[in-house]
Amino acid sequence: MAFELVKDRHGGVLVLRPQGRLDNDNAAEFELAAQELLNAGERHIVVDLAQLNYTSNAGLRVLGKMNKALKGPTTSLRVCGLSPTLRQVFDAAGIAMVFDIRPDLEAALADHPAARGAGELGREAARLLGLPAPVANNEPIPEPIRNLAALAAELMAGQGGGSAPRAKKMVDATQLVPRVRPADVQRALAEQAAAPKAGFWQRLFGKKS
């Protein structure tokens, strides 16, 4: 059976189902497809190997690169559905302990935070952005909706040691400008006349030059 990569979506989790043989001839194809998905912003991936008959070291390297790219506080990679033969390959290569391996797809999705409630987040994000909402779980979610839903999930889950990195960056980048009243402008103008060397905006907002 020739190699084929089937994609499926469960909430905020993308499921990849490589089928057939993953060998030196098609490992590059698998790697290119995985890189395109990562570049598109996929943050949570489950690789279901239940229908993979064989993988070479080249295929293992692709999985290793994906695992490294998704090893973060707000990203994840899970591998499931390993046959006894594939499990032996992982063990012989000494990489089984590197991956988050689950028995099957159901187990991989059962406790996955991104697989729960993602539909509601997506619909609410679509409503806020004025975009059509995805209806089915396997319907591709537009990138603006996916990004907003992922950010909302970070805020609610408090990922990354009790903090949401992207949300924190947004807060840190936001500067609150003091409310300027007419009296403040008059006072700043008076101060400017008394001390012309001081900057008008520095006095107005109470900042030192």
Disulfide bonds with the S-S distance in Angstrom:
none
